[in-house]
Amino acid sequence: MNLGYECVLNDEKICDGCGECEICDLDENKICDNCGKCLDIRDDAVIKIDAVITDDKL
């Protein structure tokens, strides 16, 4: 919360400390703990390799 500043959820409102911005998007009974589940963040990335091209001139 940023009391007195622009609301992060409604740019036409000044922050009044309502706490709505701290509620979890997936469970409205939980305070957000920045777990990232709502963003579908993965710990790893996968790249599919279709072919391996070699340079025979080396």
C-alpha positions in Angstrom: 0.0 0.0 0.0 1.1 3.5 -0.8 -1.2 5.7 1.3 -1.7 9.1 -0.4 -0.4 7.9 -3.8 -2.3 6.6 -6.8 -4.0 3.3 -6.3 -2.2 0.4 -8.1 -5.6 -1.1 -9.1 -7.6 2.0 -10.0 -5.7 4.9 -11.5 -8.7 7.2 -10.7 -8.3 6.7 -7.0 -5.8 7.7 -4.3 -4.7 4.9 -2.0 -6.8 4.8 1.1 -5.3 1.7 2.7 -8.2 -0.6 1.8 -5.8 -3.5 1.3 -7.4 -4.9 -1.9 -4.1 -4.8 -3.7 -2.6 -7.2 -1.1 -5.2 -9.9 -1.7 -4.2 -13.1 -3.5 -5.6 -13.3 -7.0 -6.2 -17.1 -6.6 -7.5 -17.2 -3.1 -9.4 -14.2 -1.9 -9.0 -15.3 1.8 -5.2 -15.1 1.6 -2.8 -12.2 1.7 -0.4 -12.2 -1.4 3.0 -13.7 -0.5 4.4 -13.3 -4.0 4.5 -17.0 -4.8 4.0 -16.3 -8.5 1.4 -19.0 -9.1 -1.0 -16.5 -10.6 1.7 -15.6 -13.1 2.4 -19.3 -14.1 6.1 -18.8 -13.5 8.3 -21.9 -14.0 11.6 -22.6 -12.4 13.1 -23.8 -15.7 12.7 -23.1 -19.4 12.7 -25.7 -22.2 14.0 -25.3 -25.7 13.1 -27.9 -28.3 16.0 -28.8 -30.6 14.8 -29.9 -34.0 18.1 -30.6 -35.6 21.9 -30.4 -35.0 23.8 -28.8 -37.9 27.5 -29.5 -38.0 30.1 -27.7 -40.1 32.3 -30.4 -41.8 34.9 -27.7 -42.9 36.3 -27.5 -39.3 
